[in-house]
Amino acid sequence: MNAGRKRIVLIGDGAFSREIAAVARLNGYVIEATYSTQSTAQDGRYRGYLDELLADRAKFDGVALAVGGVSRPVIAARVEIIAWLDANGILCPPLVSPHALVCEGATVGAGSFIAHRVPVSVDARVGRFCVLNTGAIVAHDAVIGDNTTVSPSALISGRCQIGEGRLIGSMAKVLQGLTIGREATIGVGCNVLRNVPERASVWPKPDSIAST
């Protein structure tokens, strides 16, 4: 055991878990174990799934949700895991890369992950269990709802309101002051120029909104 060092465990064993583990180590954590539906572990030892995690909770200092929000079904699965973590009172610290920038007045919720080269500008609010992936930009006064994934190099402009459970694709751009409704999806490379309703999808070429 690494005496005196913070211990964290991962839920999930996909490629995304390696990114989570790398930033956790940069924050001084030791990866103690992985809990997953797959009987493998890319970091730490595989120790089962949620029942086993609950039994082991005294052995670690926190949990990182390492299931990437890459589609609506996966985001829905994350919702169930988050509800389980909340119901059992399990600590999930935010993990912020030391190569990211969280500015004055900005806040980051529990369980959120902020990757390298991500600026979170003045007075922006990042909810719980969000993923801001490499090079994403969150501008001043923007609000990112819980369990939202902002993919690499996407731009959330100032004063935008992004609802819960969103997926913002890589290199997408959301114009200043717009609202993206709950459970909406913004495709790769989209330029969003108007508000997007709940559960809608926006796709590039042409940029259109399709209800689902």
C-alpha positions as CSV (number, residue, x, y, z in Angstrom):
1,M,0.0,0.0,0.0
2,N,1.2,3.5,-0.8
3,A,1.2,5.0,2.7
4,G,0.3,8.7,2.7
5,R,-0.8,8.9,-0.9
6,K,-4.3,9.4,-2.1
7,R,-5.9,6.2,-3.5
8,I,-8.6,6.3,-6.2
9,V,-10.4,3.6,-8.1
10,L,-12.0,3.6,-11.6
11,I,-15.4,2.5,-12.8
12,G,-14.9,1.5,-16.4
13,D,-12.1,-0.2,-18.4
14,G,-12.3,1.3,-21.9
15,A,-9.7,3.5,-23.6
16,F,-11.1,6.6,-21.8
17,S,-10.1,5.1,-18.5
18,R,-6.4,5.5,-19.5
19,E,-7.0,9.3,-19.9
20,I,-8.7,9.5,-16.5
21,A,-5.9,7.5,-14.9
22,A,-3.2,9.7,-16.4
23,V,-4.8,12.9,-15.0
24,A,-5.5,11.2,-11.6
25,R,-1.7,10.4,-11.3
26,L,-0.8,14.0,-12.1
27,N,-3.1,15.0,-9.2
28,G,-1.1,12.7,-6.9
29,Y,-3.5,9.7,-6.9
30,V,-2.5,6.0,-7.0
31,I,-4.8,3.9,-9.1
32,E,-5.9,1.3,-6.6
33,A,-8.3,-0.8,-8.7
34,T,-10.7,-1.0,-11.6
35,Y,-14.3,-2.0,-11.3
36,S,-16.0,-2.9,-14.6
37,T,-18.5,-5.2,-16.3
38,Q,-15.5,-6.5,-18.2
39,S,-13.1,-8.7,-16.2
40,T,-10.0,-6.7,-17.2
41,A,-8.2,-3.7,-15.9
42,Q,-6.0,-1.3,-17.9
43,D,-5.0,0.4,-14.6
44,G,-4.9,-1.1,-11.1
45,R,-6.3,-4.5,-10.3
46,Y,-9.6,-5.8,-11.6
47,R,-11.8,-6.3,-8.5
48,G,-15.4,-6.9,-9.9
49,Y,-18.1,-4.4,-10.3
50,L,-20.4,-2.2,-8.1
51,D,-21.2,-4.7,-5.4
52,E,-17.5,-5.4,-4.9
53,L,-16.7,-1.6,-5.0
54,L,-19.2,-1.0,-2.2
55,A,-17.6,-3.8,-0.1
56,D,-14.1,-2.3,-0.8
57,R,-15.0,1.4,-0.1
58,A,-12.8,1.6,3.0
59,K,-9.7,0.8,0.9
60,F,-9.7,4.0,-1.3
61,D,-10.2,7.8,-1.0
62,G,-12.4,8.4,-4.1
63,V,-13.9,7.0,-7.3
64,A,-13.5,8.3,-10.9
65,L,-16.2,7.5,-13.4
66,A,-14.1,6.3,-16.4
67,V,-17.0,5.4,-18.8
68,G,-16.8,7.9,-21.7
69,G,-20.0,9.7,-22.7
70,V,-19.7,8.9,-26.4
71,S,-23.3,8.2,-27.3
72,R,-26.8,8.6,-25.8
73,P,-26.9,4.9,-24.5
74,V,-23.6,5.4,-22.8
75,I,-24.7,8.7,-21.3
76,A,-27.8,6.9,-20.0
77,A,-25.6,4.2,-18.5
78,R,-23.6,6.9,-16.8
79,V,-26.8,8.4,-15.3
80,E,-27.5,5.0,-13.6
81,I,-23.9,4.7,-12.2
82,I,-24.1,8.3,-10.9
83,A,-27.4,7.6,-9.2
84,W,-25.8,4.5,-7.6
85,L,-22.8,6.5,-6.4
86,D,-25.0,9.2,-4.9
87,A,-27.3,6.7,-3.2
88,N,-24.3,5.1,-1.5
89,G,-22.6,8.4,-0.6
90,I,-19.4,7.6,-2.4
91,L,-16.9,10.4,-2.8
92,C,-16.1,11.3,-6.4
93,P,-13.5,14.2,-6.5
94,P,-13.2,16.3,-9.7
95,L,-10.1,15.5,-11.7
96,V,-8.6,18.6,-13.4
97,S,-5.4,18.3,-15.4
98,P,-2.6,20.6,-14.2
99,H,-2.3,21.6,-17.8
100,A,-5.9,22.9,-17.8
101,L,-6.9,26.4,-16.7
102,V,-9.8,27.0,-14.3
103,C,-10.2,30.8,-14.1
104,E,-11.3,33.1,-11.2
105,G,-14.9,32.5,-10.2
106,A,-15.3,29.3,-12.3
107,T,-16.6,26.1,-10.5
108,V,-16.2,22.4,-11.3
109,G,-18.6,19.9,-9.8
110,A,-17.9,16.6,-8.2
111,G,-16.9,13.7,-10.4
112,S,-16.1,15.9,-13.4
113,F,-13.0,15.4,-15.6
114,I,-11.1,18.3,-17.2
115,A,-8.4,17.2,-19.6
116,H,-5.2,18.9,-20.9
117,R,-5.3,22.3,-22.5
118,V,-8.9,23.1,-21.5
119,P,-9.6,26.6,-20.4
120,V,-12.7,27.1,-18.2
121,S,-13.1,30.9,-18.2
122,V,-14.2,33.4,-15.7
123,D,-17.4,32.6,-13.8
124,A,-18.2,29.5,-15.9
125,R,-20.0,26.6,-14.1
126,V,-19.2,23.0,-14.9
127,G,-21.7,20.6,-13.4
128,R,-21.2,17.2,-11.8
129,F,-19.7,14.3,-13.7
130,C,-19.0,16.3,-16.8
131,V,-16.2,15.5,-19.3
132,L,-14.3,18.4,-20.9
133,N,-11.9,16.6,-23.2
134,T,-8.6,17.8,-24.6
135,G,-8.6,21.3,-26.0
136,A,-12.3,22.0,-25.4
137,I,-13.0,25.7,-24.5
138,V,-15.6,26.8,-22.0
139,A,-16.0,30.6,-22.2
140,H,-17.0,33.1,-19.6
141,D,-20.3,32.7,-17.7
142,A,-21.2,29.5,-19.6
143,V,-23.1,26.8,-17.7
144,I,-22.4,23.1,-18.5
145,G,-25.1,20.8,-17.1
146,D,-24.4,17.6,-15.2
147,N,-23.1,14.5,-17.1
148,T,-22.4,16.5,-20.2
149,T,-19.5,15.6,-22.5
150,V,-17.7,18.3,-24.4
151,S,-15.5,16.5,-27.0
152,P,-11.9,17.6,-28.0
153,S,-11.5,21.1,-29.4
154,A,-15.2,22.0,-29.1
155,L,-16.1,25.6,-28.2
156,I,-18.8,26.6,-25.8
157,S,-19.1,30.4,-26.1
158,G,-19.8,32.9,-23.4
159,R,-23.1,32.7,-21.5
160,C,-24.2,29.5,-23.2
161,Q,-26.6,27.2,-21.2
162,I,-25.8,23.6,-21.9
163,G,-28.4,21.2,-20.4
164,E,-27.8,17.9,-18.6
165,G,-26.7,14.8,-20.4
166,R,-25.5,16.6,-23.6
167,L,-23.0,15.3,-26.1
168,I,-21.1,18.1,-27.9
169,G,-19.0,16.6,-30.7
170,S,-15.4,17.4,-31.5
171,M,-14.7,20.8,-33.0
172,A,-18.3,21.9,-32.7
173,K,-18.9,25.6,-32.0
174,V,-21.9,26.9,-30.0
175,L,-22.6,30.6,-30.5
176,Q,-22.6,33.0,-27.6
177,G,-25.6,33.0,-25.4
178,L,-27.4,30.0,-26.9
179,T,-29.2,27.3,-25.0
180,I,-28.8,23.5,-25.7
181,G,-31.6,21.5,-24.3
182,R,-31.5,18.4,-22.1
183,E,-30.3,15.2,-23.9
184,A,-29.4,17.0,-27.1
185,T,-26.6,15.9,-29.4
186,I,-24.3,18.2,-31.3
187,G,-22.5,16.4,-34.1
188,V,-18.8,16.7,-35.0
189,G,-17.8,20.0,-36.5
190,C,-21.2,21.7,-36.2
191,N,-21.6,25.5,-36.0
192,V,-24.7,26.0,-33.8
193,L,-26.3,29.3,-34.5
194,R,-29.6,29.0,-32.7
195,N,-31.1,27.4,-29.7
196,V,-31.5,23.6,-29.7
197,P,-34.5,21.9,-28.1
198,E,-34.4,19.0,-25.7
199,R,-33.5,15.6,-27.2
200,A,-32.8,17.2,-30.6
201,S,-29.7,16.3,-32.8
202,V,-27.7,18.8,-34.8
203,W,-25.6,17.5,-37.7
204,P,-23.2,19.3,-40.0
205,K,-23.5,19.8,-43.8
206,P,-26.2,21.0,-43.7
207,D,-26.5,22.1,-40.1
208,S,-30.1,20.9,-39.3
209,I,-32.1,20.0,-36.2
210,A,-33.9,16.7,-36.2
211,S,-36.3,15.8,-33.4
212,T,-35.9,12.2,-32.0
